[in-house]
């Protein structure tokens, strides 16, 4: 779930929101559900479901939305990955929308490129090393036919310029 980004969007009075991510993935679906629940009564959420977690998918998805609904269709984007967010920012810029003045964007993962992107990307940080270690342990347990359960790692919002 994503408890922190909604507070940021409410602070900035963002009401025309986009969740950008493939909700067919359980983890992304949980982020989306948490976002929608937290934004209840604070705006409308349009879900865009790119199948890839790439810069190009974020760009193409946002271009498609802007062509279909116009530049006033969005003032906040919460992307399921930093690369999707970066692609969305490029599409917004190419359509004359200024980030963060007109549209706020938040990514997810806080990858190394997030801080050096222009403008530096606000992102939900999760410790990728801890996630990798946990994943490895769970895979070994499955190979040993031991039970495994889903776990949620702690996150925090890294506020930058978007």
CORQUISUL-V483004 format. One record per backbone hydrogen bond with DSSP energy under -0.5 kcal/mol. CO is the residue of the C=O (numbers start at 0). NH is the residue of the N-H. Records with the same first field share a line. If there is no record, write none. Layout:
CO=NH ; NH
//
This chain:
1=5
2=6
3=6 ; 7
4=8
5=9
6=10
7=11
8=13
9=12
14=16 ; 43
15=74 ; 75
16=45
17=19 ; 77
18=20 ; 47
19=79
20=22
21=24
24=28
25=29
26=30
27=31
28=32
29=33
30=34
31=35
32=36
33=37
34=38
35=39
36=39
38=41
43=16 ; 45
45=18 ; 47
47=20 ; 49
53=57
54=58
55=59
56=60
57=61
58=62
59=63
60=64
61=65
62=66
63=67
64=68
65=69
69=72
70=73
74=103
75=17
76=78 ; 105
77=19
80=84
81=85
82=86
83=87
84=88
85=89
86=90
87=91
88=92
89=93
90=94
91=94 ; 96
92=95
97=99 ; 101 ; 102
103=76
104=121
105=78
106=123
107=81
108=125
110=113 ; 114
111=114 ; 115
112=116
113=120
116=118
119=160 ; 161
121=106
122=124 ; 157
123=108
124=155
125=127
126=130
127=131
128=132
129=133
130=134
131=135
132=136
133=137
134=138
135=139
136=140
137=141
138=142
139=143
140=145
141=144
150=152
153=126
155=124
156=158
157=122 ; 159
161=104
//
